[in-house]
Amino acid sequence: MAHPDLPLFHAENREDAEGFTPDRYLPVSEKYIDYYTELMTKHGRASGSERACALAVP
């Protein structure tokens, strides 16, 4: 749940790229990059590809 005094931000994603105009940029740490690279590699092994993202049907 969002904090009532803080603005809500939407992250960039490929599906909604049309009309997306960023107004803030946040730095990303090496730890963040390493974590998601390892996670995509793990999902890739499970799917028989080099890297993959995991999705779930609601």
Beta strands, then each sheet from edge to edge (+ up, - down):
end
